[in-house]
């Protein structure tokens, strides 16, 4: 079985954009899109092979707006490590991708951490550390579409999805010929409009329609539908930049039309190939709260 792997994968190296369409897992060698027959599934598989470096370290700001437009701000640090099946990964890499998020502002959430271990041939493991309780809680599979620490993103958006739990088709008359114009201006860029549909129709959000850039395989927009087939959430990329030759989403937001809330994400800094090790993603590191610091 092809398993999943990444989540927020283009906003920060293993975060939201990829998770909105796919996640990764064992990465079969696909033919380049220029020479292979382009199908929706082949696009999804090429997305999971997108170069995100061997590892990464990022600092982000998260702003949460309620229905009255009141805002709460959070600061978080994120580290990621690609599994050994990823392009360019060394043989010493873990079996699957690793992700560790640590909140360091404000004080009421400081030290809260989220750890993901992705496994190619078994269920992934997700752990939430709450310093106020002094314990680690395992996030069950049934909780993956619940809100991630009060934001408009879900644990699944952050931690990724099982590739084989979804089917993939091009959506609408422009499914293979869509385009995206950067909000700040510039020439339109060619894109695919890709629908991923959960095989389990009882999921809270069983359908996502995403806009995927053809030149970089980055998700730049997505409409998220609930079980009543209402477009409940919308993901939008505001700024996209090349960092160390890797296309990286620097500003994005998720809005929830039913709740009348939105969450903004801004990447303040990111570095790739910084030399992280599997030991940096242990449960001990998850609980290792150091004053004023994120993941080391």
KEMARNU-693846 format. One line per 4 residues: number of its first residue (from 1); for each residue x, y, z of N, C-alpha, C. Coordinates in Angstrom, 3 decimals, padded with zeros to 6 digits. Each point is the difference from the previous one (the first is absolute). Layout:
N
NUM) X Y Z X Y Z X Y Z  ...
This chain:
296
1) 000.856 -001.203 000.000 -000.856 001.203 000.000 000.881 001.239 000.000  -000.362 000.993 -000.787 000.709 001.267 000.028 -000.498 000.826 001.170  000.924 000.370 000.885 -000.393 000.747 001.178 000.243 001.470 -000.222  -000.413 000.788 000.929 000.133 001.419 -000.107 001.261 000.515 000.620
5) 000.167 001.273 -000.122 001.096 000.584 000.699 -000.252 001.452 000.248  000.225 000.938 -000.756 000.069 001.362 000.480 -001.299 000.759 000.143  000.070 001.055 000.789 -001.074 000.921 000.231 000.416 001.372 -000.407  -000.227 001.053 000.633 000.240 001.391 -000.425 001.173 000.122 -000.965
9) 000.100 -000.808 -000.967 001.227 -000.185 -000.772 000.452 001.089 -000.911  -000.640 001.068 -000.156 000.595 001.045 -000.822 -000.053 001.320 000.707  -000.830 000.091 001.003 000.000 001.213 000.797 001.249 000.018 000.842  000.266 -001.101 000.602 001.280 -000.282 000.607 000.289 -001.373 -000.531
13) 001.210 -000.403 -000.027 000.364 -001.225 -000.651 -000.923 -001.153 000.254  -000.532 -000.350 001.025 -000.888 -001.159 000.039 -001.355 000.386 000.542  -000.523 001.101 -000.401 -001.269 000.416 000.534 -001.069 000.130 -001.076  -000.997 000.862 000.146 -001.328 000.056 -000.589 -000.221 -000.304 -001.465
17) 000.765 000.548 -000.936 -000.416 -000.097 -001.407 -000.101 -001.427 -000.481  001.005 -000.808 000.217 -000.073 -001.371 -000.493 -001.114 -000.750 000.685  -000.172 000.237 001.271 -001.021 -000.752 000.730 -001.391 000.284 -000.525  -000.217 001.172 -000.577 -001.321 000.315 -000.526 -000.344 -000.852 -001.215
21) 000.979 -000.599 -000.613 -000.271 -000.831 -001.157 000.405 -001.434 000.271  001.205 -000.173 000.493 000.546 -001.333 000.209 000.854 000.017 001.236  000.616 -001.126 000.278 001.134 -000.029 000.882 000.971 -000.898 -000.689  001.100 -000.326 000.639 000.929 -000.836 -000.714 000.199 -001.309 000.704
25) 000.799 -000.837 -000.572 000.272 -001.298 000.560 001.093 -000.607 -000.841  000.051 -001.319 -000.184 000.991 -000.546 -000.915 -000.178 000.662 -001.357  001.054 000.489 -000.576 -000.103 000.824 -001.196 000.431 -000.789 -001.225  -000.936 -000.617 -000.721 000.372 -000.739 -001.196 000.565 000.948 -001.033
29) 000.982 -000.469 -000.745 000.623 000.854 -001.001 -000.966 000.253 -001.131  -000.499 001.205 -000.091 -000.943 000.348 -001.070 000.756 000.633 -001.153  -000.519 -000.166 -001.192 000.590 000.667 -001.148 -000.231 001.495 000.120  000.909 000.831 -000.557 -000.235 001.438 000.010 -001.334 000.316 -000.659
33) -000.672 001.032 000.535 -001.312 000.350 -000.535 000.065 000.390 -001.470  001.182 000.461 -000.439 000.096 000.430 -001.390 -000.089 -001.193 -000.955  000.409 -001.218 000.465 000.016 -001.135 -000.892 -001.070 -001.025 000.322  -000.468 -000.050 001.237 -001.021 -000.968 000.378 -001.380 000.551 -000.320
37) -000.955 -000.906 -000.119 -001.382 000.433 -000.141 -000.417 000.674 001.299  -000.494 001.216 -000.116 -000.346 000.765 001.201 -001.406 -000.371 000.445  -000.095 -000.609 001.150 -001.276 -000.294 000.632 -000.028 000.712 001.339  -001.188 000.088 000.591 -000.109 000.647 001.304 000.860 -000.722 001.035
41) -000.005 -001.326 -000.045 000.803 -000.744 000.975 001.493 000.201 -000.236  000.423 000.090 -001.270 001.423 000.224 -000.258 000.433 001.376 000.484  -000.885 001.000 -000.096 000.318 001.319 000.546 000.176 -000.094 001.510  -000.924 -000.701 000.658 000.088 -000.154 001.451 001.294 -000.700 000.401
45) 000.382 -001.028 -000.757 001.236 -000.712 000.329 001.223 000.872 -000.253  -000.023 000.806 -001.061 001.114 000.912 -000.246 000.100 001.046 001.108  -001.133 000.418 000.542 000.031 000.963 001.096 000.715 -000.566 001.211  -000.213 -001.279 000.287 000.639 -000.580 001.163 001.497 -000.181 -000.213
49) 000.456 000.039 -001.258 001.428 -000.094 -000.304 000.667 001.368 -000.092  -000.752 001.055 000.197 000.570 001.343 -000.151 001.168 000.212 000.959  001.044 000.638 -000.500 001.192 000.233 000.809 -000.303 000.985 001.125  000.123 -000.478 001.236 -000.154 000.853 001.182 001.252 -000.034 000.857
53) 001.107 -000.417 -000.602 001.235 -000.115 000.754 000.006 -001.256 000.862  001.158 -000.285 000.592 000.097 -001.157 000.904 -000.650 000.292 001.348  000.054 001.271 000.413 -000.603 000.417 001.266 -000.198 001.508 -000.048  -000.618 000.552 001.024 -000.234 001.448 000.018 -000.258 000.490 001.413
57) 000.215 001.308 000.169 -000.301 000.676 001.255 -000.693 001.321 -000.338  -001.150 000.273 000.626 -000.772 001.202 -000.320 -000.539 000.663 001.257  -000.204 001.301 -000.097 -000.692 000.764 001.039 -001.209 000.644 -000.642  -001.155 -000.069 000.680 -001.238 000.494 -000.576 -000.794 000.805 001.014
61) -000.886 000.821 -000.536 -001.008 000.700 000.798 -001.369 -000.466 -000.446  -000.866 -000.250 000.958 -001.369 -000.414 -000.277 -000.937 001.021 000.618  -000.951 000.494 -000.788 -001.021 000.918 000.509 -001.360 -000.647 -000.151  -000.747 -000.047 001.102 -001.320 -000.613 000.013 -001.047 001.087 000.198
65) -000.908 000.127 -000.952 -001.057 001.006 000.050 -001.334 -000.683 000.303  -000.718 000.513 001.002 -001.309 -000.571 000.306 -001.080 000.681 -000.841  -001.267 -000.359 000.222 -001.088 000.531 -000.818 -000.201 001.502 000.203  000.561 000.565 001.062 -000.087 001.444 000.234 001.276 000.722 -000.447
69) 000.858 -000.736 -000.719 001.257 000.521 -000.524 001.006 000.331 001.095  -000.197 -000.553 001.190 001.004 000.130 001.054 001.123 -000.978 -000.298  001.236 000.418 000.267 001.145 -000.788 -000.424 000.823 -000.472 001.195  000.472 -001.231 -000.092 000.996 -000.545 000.923 001.215 -000.382 -000.834
73) 001.173 000.269 000.526 001.217 -000.269 -000.745 000.824 -001.062 000.703  000.614 -000.872 -000.793 000.845 -001.051 000.537 001.291 -000.073 -000.809  001.063 -000.398 000.669 001.287 -000.219 -000.662 000.366 -001.464 000.154  000.527 -000.585 -001.056 000.352 -001.407 000.045 001.251 -000.274 -000.800
77) 000.695 -001.039 000.409 001.200 -000.463 -000.697 -000.272 -001.405 -000.508  000.518 -000.306 -001.184 -000.288 -001.273 -000.650 001.293 -000.582 -000.547  000.207 -001.286 000.239 001.087 -000.714 -000.660 -000.582 -001.214 -000.711  000.608 -000.379 -001.122 -000.472 -001.142 -000.775 001.184 -000.828 -000.466
81) -000.258 -001.278 -000.245 001.015 -000.910 -000.507 -000.671 -000.962 -000.973  000.544 -000.131 -001.203 -000.584 -000.891 -000.984 000.404 -001.443 000.270  -000.906 -000.927 -000.322 000.280 -001.413 000.140 000.927 -000.501 -001.093  000.476 -001.227 000.148 001.028 -000.508 -000.898 -000.499 -000.221 -001.427
85) -001.327 -000.031 -000.199 -000.520 -000.163 -001.360 -000.056 001.313 -000.760  000.235 001.124 000.673 -000.047 001.293 -000.668 001.218 000.170 -000.904  -000.146 000.727 -001.105 001.135 000.222 -000.894 001.174 000.633 000.738  001.181 -000.593 -000.132 001.199 000.558 000.608 000.204 -000.322 001.463
89) -000.940 -000.723 000.616 000.134 -000.329 001.419 001.072 -001.058 000.192  000.804 000.108 001.058 001.036 -001.006 000.246 -000.604 -001.298 000.530  000.778 -001.064 -000.068 -000.468 -001.301 000.481 -000.250 000.008 001.504  000.623 000.950 000.709 -000.172 000.095 001.456 -001.260 000.759 000.402
93) -000.754 000.525 -000.973 -001.238 000.723 000.307 -001.024 -000.957 000.601  -000.972 000.513 000.765 -001.026 -000.876 000.575 -000.883 -000.608 -001.075  -000.823 -000.971 000.391 -000.835 -000.687 -000.987 -000.991 000.931 -000.669  -000.498 001.004 000.753 -000.935 000.973 -000.543 000.364 001.399 000.446
97) -000.745 000.992 -000.493 000.275 001.391 000.347 -000.245 000.260 001.483  000.653 001.035 000.508 -000.157 000.421 001.387 -000.324 001.494 000.036  -000.809 000.394 000.965 -000.410 001.393 000.169 -000.115 000.309 001.483  000.575 001.117 000.430 -000.140 000.462 001.387 -000.310 001.489 -000.003
101) -001.118 000.362 000.630 -000.420 001.396 000.134 000.026 000.361 001.476  000.531 001.177 000.327 -000.001 000.467 001.375 -000.495 001.446 000.025  -001.027 000.270 000.790 -000.495 001.371 000.187 000.831 000.670 001.089  000.419 001.236 -000.251 000.790 000.720 001.002 -000.581 001.360 000.379
105) -001.197 000.319 -000.507 -000.695 001.235 000.375 -001.473 -000.165 -000.353  -000.911 000.493 000.858 000.166 000.669 001.289 000.226 -001.006 001.135  000.042 000.531 001.233 000.352 -000.838 001.136 -000.998 -001.126 000.251  -001.293 000.222 -000.308 -000.997 -001.032 000.326 000.104 -001.226 -000.898
109) 000.753 000.101 -001.093 000.178 -001.158 -000.875 001.473 -000.345 -000.170  000.860 000.771 000.637 001.448 -000.181 -000.138 000.413 -001.414 000.411  000.802 -000.623 -000.835 000.462 -001.357 000.284 -000.872 -001.093 -000.575  -001.216 000.346 -000.434 -000.860 -000.996 -000.628 000.683 -000.516 -001.269
113) 000.028 -001.313 -000.158 000.695 -000.585 -001.140 -000.834 -001.042 -000.714  000.295 -000.185 -001.286 -000.698 -000.986 -000.818 001.049 -000.763 -000.788  -000.006 -001.322 000.135 000.998 -000.855 -000.614 -000.691 -001.023 -000.900  000.529 -000.178 -001.209 -000.550 -000.990 -000.937 001.113 -000.936 -000.444
117) -000.248 -001.298 000.164 000.852 -001.039 -000.574 -000.793 -000.681 -001.098  000.484 000.055 -001.201 -000.708 -000.607 -001.119 000.649 -001.339 -000.355  -000.831 -001.019 -000.186 000.482 -001.354 -000.244 -000.542 -000.505 -001.340  000.880 -000.470 -000.883 -000.454 -000.442 -001.320 -000.934 -001.200 000.026
121) 000.173 -000.908 000.957 -000.756 -001.251 -000.045 -000.918 -000.204 001.194  -000.201 001.042 000.800 -000.918 -000.100 001.133 -000.574 001.379 000.287  -000.908 000.083 000.952 -000.641 001.279 000.299 001.015 001.002 000.539  -000.150 001.238 -000.439 000.853 001.061 000.515 -000.338 000.279 001.464
125) 000.956 000.603 000.696 -000.191 000.330 001.405 000.085 001.509 000.185  -000.954 000.557 000.746 -000.052 001.436 000.276 -000.102 000.196 001.514  000.797 000.920 000.525 000.031 000.235 001.432 -000.126 001.495 000.277  -000.810 000.354 000.966 -000.173 001.389 000.426 000.488 000.117 001.437
129) 000.940 000.910 000.242 000.503 000.230 001.351 -000.596 001.288 000.551  -000.652 -000.104 001.156 -000.617 001.139 000.670 000.747 000.248 001.298  000.860 001.027 000.050 000.803 000.228 001.204 -000.831 000.288 001.240  -001.188 000.582 -000.169 -000.849 000.290 001.155 -000.437 -001.268 000.709
133) -000.090 -001.107 -000.766 -000.364 -001.287 000.577 001.218 -000.873 000.258  001.137 000.377 -000.599 001.221 -000.760 000.188 -000.059 -001.392 -000.588  -000.740 -000.160 -001.082 -000.097 -001.344 -000.585 -000.161 000.077 -001.513  000.275 -001.132 -000.626 -000.144 -000.134 -001.445 -001.286 -000.750 -000.295
137) -000.769 000.520 -000.959 -001.235 -000.668 -000.405 000.134 -000.459 -001.442  -000.312 -001.251 -000.247 000.020 -000.527 -001.352 -001.281 000.430 -000.726  000.137 000.520 -001.219 -001.142 000.413 -000.804 -000.494 -001.209 -000.790  -001.216 -000.429 000.281 -000.560 -001.169 -000.669 -000.387 000.331 -001.437
141) -000.100 -001.045 -000.819 -000.380 000.201 -001.393 -001.348 000.674 -000.157  -000.912 -000.245 000.937 -001.332 000.605 -000.065 000.019 001.494 000.295  001.124 000.508 000.514 000.105 001.420 000.365 000.718 000.836 -001.046  000.447 -000.618 -001.097 000.891 000.711 -000.909 -000.648 001.171 -000.725
145) -001.337 000.024 -000.098 -000.655 001.131 -000.658 -000.556 001.009 000.994  000.426 -000.115 001.254 -000.366 001.001 001.007 000.963 001.177 -000.067  -000.404 001.111 000.602 000.801 001.219 -000.034 001.357 -000.195 000.670  001.042 000.503 -000.660 001.346 -000.025 000.553 000.198 001.225 000.882
149) 000.106 -000.226 001.300 000.193 001.023 001.041 -000.860 001.255 -000.236  -001.282 -000.206 -000.322 -000.941 001.107 -000.115 000.052 000.769 -001.305  000.786 -000.451 -000.969 000.113 000.708 -001.275 -001.019 -000.545 -001.001  000.003 000.558 -001.203 -000.869 -000.488 -001.067 000.628 -001.159 -000.768
153) 001.221 -000.368 000.353 000.642 -001.174 -000.556 -000.313 -001.207 000.878  000.062 -001.190 -000.572 -000.240 -001.230 000.747 001.332 -000.720 000.245  -000.045 -000.994 000.878 001.193 -000.830 000.206 000.420 -000.648 -001.313  -000.964 -000.355 -000.814 000.283 -000.618 -001.290 000.678 000.989 -000.934
157) -000.431 001.269 000.018 000.666 001.020 -000.805 001.465 000.107 000.381  000.279 -000.107 001.288 001.357 000.151 000.493 000.794 -001.285 -000.176  -000.608 -001.116 000.355 000.737 -001.246 000.077 -000.075 -000.881 -001.224  -000.864 000.310 -000.961 -000.052 -000.766 -001.228 -001.110 -001.032 -000.046
161) -000.137 -000.631 -001.156 -001.095 -000.930 -000.258 000.513 -001.266 -000.670  -000.801 -001.033 000.070 000.318 -001.245 -000.686 -000.341 000.145 -001.483  000.984 -000.199 -000.855 -000.217 000.160 -001.441 -001.146 -000.881 -000.489  -000.002 -001.252 000.430 -000.976 -000.954 -000.511 -001.388 000.166 000.606
165) -000.163 000.912 000.931 -001.330 000.268 000.557 -000.814 000.920 -000.910  000.619 000.498 -001.077 -000.649 000.968 -000.888 000.052 -000.471 -001.450  -000.950 000.488 -000.788 000.054 -000.150 -001.449 000.252 001.385 -000.593  000.549 000.047 -001.227 000.432 001.262 -000.585 -000.524 000.137 -001.425
169) -000.590 001.158 -000.296 -000.449 000.302 -001.359 000.265 001.479 -000.264  000.086 000.358 -001.288 000.038 001.414 -000.344 -001.412 000.559 000.137  -000.120 001.200 000.536 -001.312 000.571 000.324 -000.376 001.107 -000.972  -001.220 -000.071 -000.524 -000.534 001.088 -000.814 000.566 000.026 -001.404
173) -000.563 000.874 -000.832 000.429 000.085 -001.404 001.441 000.468 -000.169  000.542 000.712 001.024 001.388 000.469 -000.095 000.927 -000.846 000.863  -000.407 -001.230 000.292 000.797 -000.836 000.887 001.447 -000.168 -000.441  000.221 -000.080 -001.313 001.356 -000.174 -000.508 000.562 001.281 -000.607
177) -000.757 001.098 000.073 000.447 001.238 -000.647 -000.335 001.233 000.832  000.052 -000.132 001.325 -000.289 001.128 000.889 001.215 000.925 000.074  -000.144 001.104 000.701 001.125 000.921 000.184 -000.137 000.691 001.346  001.113 000.564 000.462 000.042 000.723 001.281 000.804 001.265 -000.196
181) -000.560 001.120 000.428 000.707 001.280 -000.047 000.395 000.384 001.416  001.276 000.233 000.281 000.422 000.377 001.352 -000.764 001.223 000.489  -000.479 -000.014 001.264 -000.762 001.140 000.526 000.750 001.320 -000.096  001.335 -000.048 000.094 000.784 001.233 -000.073 000.231 000.454 -001.433
185) -000.521 -000.775 -000.963 000.169 000.352 -001.398 001.043 -000.870 -000.675  000.031 000.070 -001.296 000.927 -000.813 -000.772 -000.742 -000.812 -001.034  000.755 -000.690 -000.825 -000.594 -000.772 -001.086 -000.738 -001.218 000.548  -001.122 -000.365 -000.617 -000.704 -001.232 000.414 000.897 -001.218 -000.184
189) -000.175 -000.990 000.877 000.770 -001.232 -000.066 -000.953 -001.169 -000.234  000.379 -000.902 -000.857 -000.858 -001.134 -000.334 -000.153 -000.927 001.204  -001.184 -000.619 000.099 -000.289 -000.834 001.160 -000.974 -001.109 -000.368  -000.034 -001.021 000.852 -001.048 -001.023 -000.048 -001.008 000.289 001.107
193) -001.251 -000.346 -000.242 -001.019 000.043 001.044 -000.296 -001.462 000.381  000.433 -000.386 001.172 000.008 -001.398 000.403 -000.975 -000.239 001.148  -000.871 -000.976 -000.179 -000.928 -000.374 001.068 000.487 -001.268 000.687  000.096 000.038 001.317 000.282 -001.201 000.782 -001.237 -000.294 000.834
197) -000.504 -001.228 -000.119 -001.237 -000.377 000.684 000.273 -001.179 000.927  -000.375 000.172 001.259 000.206 -001.044 001.000 -000.901 -001.198 -000.307  000.572 -001.195 000.049 -000.800 -001.200 -000.238 -001.022 -000.212 001.109  000.304 000.464 001.206 -000.933 -000.049 001.121 -000.856 001.265 -000.028
201) -001.222 -000.113 -000.486 -000.864 001.178 -000.168 -000.481 000.579 001.321  000.246 -000.697 001.129 -000.430 000.520 001.299 001.022 000.959 000.599  001.132 000.209 -000.672 001.003 000.935 000.499 -000.589 001.404 000.081  000.489 000.805 000.926 -000.512 001.363 000.145 000.209 000.819 -001.266
205) 001.156 -000.188 -000.647 000.329 000.744 -001.221 000.435 -001.002 -001.073  -000.975 -000.602 -000.677 000.327 -001.094 -000.927 000.504 000.431 -001.372  -000.083 001.289 -000.335 000.384 000.429 -001.353 000.779 001.302 000.042  001.090 000.052 -000.770 000.813 001.204 -000.127 000.297 000.221 -001.473
209) -000.185 001.226 -000.468 000.350 000.362 -001.379 001.140 001.013 000.078  001.151 -000.386 -000.520 001.223 000.790 000.155 000.525 000.497 -001.336  000.648 001.147 000.024 000.667 000.564 -001.161 001.492 -000.266 000.159  000.574 -000.745 -000.943 001.386 -000.462 000.098 000.808 000.581 -001.153
213) 001.050 000.745 000.314 000.824 000.599 -001.051 000.747 -001.073 -000.779  -000.029 000.109 -001.329 000.669 -000.994 -000.831 001.523 000.126 000.062  000.519 001.215 000.183 001.456 000.173 -000.048 000.692 -000.335 001.307  -000.758 -000.096 001.104 000.642 -000.242 001.294 -000.708 -001.033 000.854
217) -001.202 -000.426 -000.418 -000.785 -001.000 000.742 -000.375 000.477 001.396  -000.181 001.306 000.151 -000.420 000.591 001.272 -001.506 000.262 -000.046  -000.695 -000.335 001.093 -001.418 000.338 000.136 -000.100 001.473 000.387  -000.708 000.799 -000.812 -000.114 001.431 000.273 -001.413 000.406 000.410
221) -000.959 -000.924 -000.092 -001.365 000.286 000.437 -000.713 -001.333 000.168  -000.991 -000.032 000.895 -000.779 -001.229 000.191 -001.347 000.335 000.611  -001.028 -000.667 -000.497 -001.341 000.082 000.566 -000.282 -001.312 000.725  -000.397 000.111 001.270 -000.196 -001.177 000.850 -001.498 -000.154 000.273
225) -000.560 -001.173 -000.344 -001.438 -000.232 000.088 -000.331 -000.935 001.159  -001.102 000.310 000.688 -000.439 -000.848 001.107 -000.915 -001.113 -000.509  -000.550 -000.787 000.938 -000.824 -001.155 -000.387 -001.278 000.400 -000.718  -000.467 001.235 000.195 -001.193 000.481 -000.709 000.369 000.585 -001.365
229) 001.254 -000.184 -000.379 000.537 000.512 -001.253 -000.049 001.518 -000.077  000.086 000.644 001.170 000.110 001.458 000.060 001.479 000.373 000.010  000.336 001.035 -000.734 001.377 000.496 000.030 000.198 000.748 001.309  000.543 -000.697 000.989 000.094 000.573 001.346 001.282 000.789 000.215
233) 001.113 -000.503 -000.563 001.281 000.660 000.235 000.701 000.285 -001.322  000.781 001.074 000.001 000.763 000.384 -001.192 001.431 000.294 000.420  000.937 -000.664 -000.664 001.428 000.236 000.227 000.533 000.858 -001.138  000.745 001.057 000.339 000.501 000.938 -001.006 001.454 000.329 000.286
237) 000.839 -000.063 -001.025 001.392 000.422 000.109 000.097 001.463 -000.387  000.621 000.786 000.882 000.168 001.435 -000.247 001.366 000.344 -000.572  001.016 -000.772 000.391 001.366 000.312 -000.476 000.778 -001.303 -000.140  000.667 -000.146 -001.138 000.759 -001.197 -000.322 001.394 000.442 -000.442
241) 001.037 -000.576 000.611 001.366 000.391 -000.315 000.877 -001.237 -000.154  001.105 000.169 -000.725 001.010 -001.040 -000.059 001.020 000.243 001.100  000.135 -000.973 000.884 000.981 000.051 001.070 000.977 -001.145 -000.244  001.261 000.352 -000.231 001.013 -001.016 -000.286 -000.470 -000.927 -001.136
245) -000.579 000.612 -001.030 -000.484 -000.680 -001.214 -001.241 -000.855 000.222  -000.613 000.067 001.177 -001.200 -000.770 000.301 -001.180 000.960 000.118  -001.056 -000.224 -000.804 -001.178 000.852 000.085 -000.671 -000.197 001.352  -000.205 001.107 000.712 -000.475 -000.037 001.383 -001.130 001.007 000.174
249) -001.101 -000.431 000.591 -001.106 000.903 000.300 000.373 000.827 001.225  000.077 001.308 -000.172 000.424 000.883 001.081 -001.176 000.618 000.753  -001.131 000.199 -000.688 -001.200 000.531 000.652 -001.214 -000.736 -000.547  -000.875 -000.426 000.910 -001.203 -000.716 -000.413 -001.069 000.179 001.066
253) -001.229 -000.409 -000.335 -001.077 000.069 000.979 -001.031 -001.087 -000.276  -000.688 -000.402 001.065 -001.138 -000.914 -000.099 -001.194 000.715 000.599  -001.074 000.122 -000.777 -001.224 000.625 000.497 -001.082 -001.057 000.143  -000.870 000.205 000.980 -001.116 -000.912 000.258 -001.285 000.797 -000.137
257) -000.727 -000.226 -001.096 -001.185 000.799 -000.302 -001.123 -000.244 000.997  -000.140 -001.222 000.496 -001.092 -000.298 000.930 000.278 000.570 001.386  001.237 -000.124 000.446 000.360 000.518 001.318 000.324 001.486 -000.027  000.211 000.533 -001.219 000.385 001.415 -000.194 001.316 000.312 000.720
261) 000.954 -000.910 -000.135 001.324 000.166 000.588 001.050 -000.146 -001.095  001.226 000.387 000.312 001.101 -000.234 -000.928 001.311 -000.077 000.780  000.953 -000.691 -000.594 001.328 -000.139 000.584 001.030 000.375 -001.049  000.899 000.899 000.353 001.066 000.417 -000.904 001.324 -000.596 000.462
265) 000.814 -000.414 -000.963 001.332 -000.530 000.278 001.033 000.820 -000.769  001.027 000.459 000.702 001.090 000.751 -000.629 001.319 -000.652 000.394  000.780 -000.372 -001.004 001.318 -000.560 000.250 000.985 001.151 000.165  000.627 000.080 001.177 000.967 001.073 000.263 001.397 -000.374 -000.449
269) 000.325 -001.282 000.083 001.298 -000.478 -000.470 -000.100 -001.492 -000.265  000.784 -000.465 -000.962 000.062 -001.442 -000.261 001.342 -000.332 -000.625  000.557 -001.129 000.403 001.259 -000.486 -000.546 -000.148 -001.485 -000.290  000.604 -000.434 -001.100 -000.054 -001.394 -000.398 001.373 -000.652 000.162
273) -000.015 -001.328 000.162 001.226 -000.791 000.074 000.933 000.516 001.098  -000.543 000.046 001.211 000.750 000.544 001.147 000.667 -001.086 000.830  -000.168 -001.275 -000.350 000.707 -001.066 000.689 -000.716 -000.597 001.197  -001.338 -000.069 -000.044 -000.754 -000.589 001.109 000.110 -001.525 -000.029
277) -000.225 -000.606 001.193 000.097 -001.447 000.154 -001.321 -000.560 000.517  -000.179 -001.304 -000.147 -001.222 -000.627 000.480 -000.188 000.207 001.504  001.102 000.063 000.752 -000.095 000.195 001.450 -000.582 001.353 000.376  -000.015 000.952 -000.939 -000.608 001.318 000.262 -001.523 -000.078 000.013
281) -000.557 -001.170 -000.329 -001.448 -000.152 -000.114 -000.515 -001.100 000.943  000.617 -000.112 001.138 -000.405 -000.999 000.988 -001.073 000.567 000.927  -000.675 -000.884 000.715 -000.965 000.466 001.002 000.706 000.786 001.085  001.236 -000.341 000.288 000.762 000.764 000.996 000.182 001.443 -000.454
285) 000.310 000.174 -001.299 000.135 001.364 -000.523 -001.338 000.727 000.024  -001.085 -000.711 -000.255 -001.328 000.615 000.052 -000.263 000.604 001.376  000.421 -000.694 001.046 -000.247 000.454 001.369 001.104 000.910 000.532  001.046 000.215 -000.797 001.152 000.771 000.457 -000.262 001.486 -000.196
289) -000.768 000.587 000.907 -000.368 001.410 -000.086 001.124 000.847 000.585  000.604 000.817 -000.857 001.047 000.917 000.463 -000.531 001.419 -000.111  000.250 000.787 000.984 -000.540 001.359 000.057 000.379 000.782 -001.238  -001.054 000.506 -000.685 000.201 000.896 -001.136 000.487 -000.669 -001.261
293) -000.056 -001.338 -000.074 000.550 -000.652 -001.169 -001.034 -000.861 -000.690  000.276 -000.280 -001.260 -000.771 -000.959 -000.745 000.832 -001.254 -000.161  -000.368 -000.865 -000.941 000.825 -001.167 -000.254 001.412 000.420 -000.336  000.974 -000.720 000.548 001.384 000.437 -000.198 000.472 -000.312 -001.412
